[in-house]
Amino acid sequence: MSSQPNAQRQVYLDHSATTPVRPEVLAAMLPYFAGKFGNASSIHRWGYEAREAINDAREKVASLIGASPSEILFTSGGTEADNLAIRGVAHARRSRGNHLITSQIEHHAVLHTFEVLQKEGFEVTFLPCDKYGLIDPDDVRKAIRKDTILVSIMHGQNEVGTVEPIKEIGEIAREHGALFHSDAVQSAGKIPIDVKELNVDLLTLSSHKIYGPKGVGALYVTKGVRLTPQVTGGAHERRMRAGTENVPGIVGFGEACRLAKAELPEESARLTKLRDKLIEGLLNEIPDVVLNGHPVLRLPHNVNVSVKYLEGESILLNLDRMGVAASSGSACTSGSLEPSHVLLAMGLSHETTHGSLRFSLGMSNTEEDINYVLEILPPIVEKLRAMSPLGPGSVL
Ligand SMILES: *Cc1c(COP(=O)(O)O)cnc(C)c1O
């Protein structure tokens, strides 16, 4: 690639979309594809070996969030865990009430599940947020009723990085006899989570956002809570999620959780430093850039800015040419020019939402990566703005 002198550096800044499987995790998984291939339900040594590996992984996942192993159900990912929590509670508790509470800024795995329940006849309150993407516990207090059976508010927002006050929200849910679910896919391994302290009854995790394999996740379900299974079949996962366990995936997820827990304090501080350097640099080096999300109550790995007068997509294409991977809005909506539902809920104008960029940092990123982005992005923006009809001096 010597003919492309500009594209030599590869900087992956899209860790909120997915992360690579780290070498230790891959090494832990490999024996379970072929040599140790048993079905964990079998009554022989191959089966016991698989069962033991799953038990061991369950302990590691539980330990990351202060749960006990019996409170962890393995699923095919964060999406399925969200579906199981929300639909599973709604269907199991329908006789107790018909009202559900969530927010306008949830991940689509949550939002679309509530929309389907709404069509089934449930009454759903979609709470707003403020301009920082924060949900006000007082709004939960005002919305909650005698017939509210479930509240679901995410922990760390995946697009703008705002960390929600879920401890307070969980307390309100508990006072009113409603169950509380939180999607913690983005916060797990990045900020400390203790499910008992945070007053959550159900919590969603995903492996591939924390350097584990894709296609595996978990739902924490506090003792005593029953869910209506969404996948029916055998008696796996305490009869709440049927299907032969994805043993290599679960083993990898366990190892990823163990490493995330061991490294959390140090890695979280390191990412926060890089994050703040990138935010400061972007705001200082490029005119008409605004930070999206909360300035302080923010995930350590999230940077989200709007570059005014431009489309995020055109910036992304130029960044990609220079070896930098980022995203605009969420991964699910980039590619379409639909403005992000999260930025719209925060009250940003359509112009500002269109120019949004998310950089999500991770293990591989260094200070040099941040310097590189701060070196190449200002001229990209300048070039694109010179060609754009939407600039501040525009006559349109
Ligand atoms: C990625 C993500 C999910 C979906 O998890 P999968 O394992 O990819 O299904 C759910 N919620 C949030 C906040 C996410 O970032």
The ligand as a Tripos MOL2 file, in Angstrom:
@<TRIPOS>MOLECULE
LIG
   15    15     1     0     0
SMALL
NO_CHARGES

@<TRIPOS>ATOM
      1 C1        -24.7020   -3.8510   21.2560 C.3       1 LIG1
      2 C2        -25.8290   -3.5210   22.1810 C.ar      1 LIG1
      3 C3        -26.9110   -4.3960   22.3460 C.ar      1 LIG1
      4 C4        -27.0580   -5.6520   21.5250 C.3       1 LIG1
      5 O1        -26.1860   -6.6700   21.9190 O.3       1 LIG1
      6 P1        -25.8940   -7.8780   20.8910 P.3       1 LIG1
      7 O2        -25.0660   -8.8380   21.6800 O.co2     1 LIG1
      8 O3        -25.1540   -7.2650   19.7350 O.co2     1 LIG1
      9 O4        -27.2130   -8.4490   20.4870 O.co2     1 LIG1
     10 C5        -27.8970   -4.0660   23.2400 C.ar      1 LIG1
     11 N1        -27.8230   -2.9210   23.9620 N.ar      1 LIG1
     12 C6        -26.8000   -2.0590   23.8390 C.ar      1 LIG1
     13 C7        -26.7790   -0.8300   24.6710 C.3       1 LIG1
     14 C8        -25.7790   -2.3200   22.9340 C.ar      1 LIG1
     15 O5        -24.7780   -1.4400   22.8110 O.3       1 LIG1
@<TRIPOS>BOND
     1     1     2 1
     2     2     3 ar
     3     2    14 ar
     4     3     4 1
     5     3    10 ar
     6     4     5 1
     7     5     6 1
     8     6     7 2
     9     6     8 1
    10     6     9 1
    11    10    11 ar
    12    11    12 ar
    13    12    13 1
    14    12    14 ar
    15    14    15 1
@<TRIPOS>SUBSTRUCTURE
     1 LIG1         1 GROUP 0 **** ****
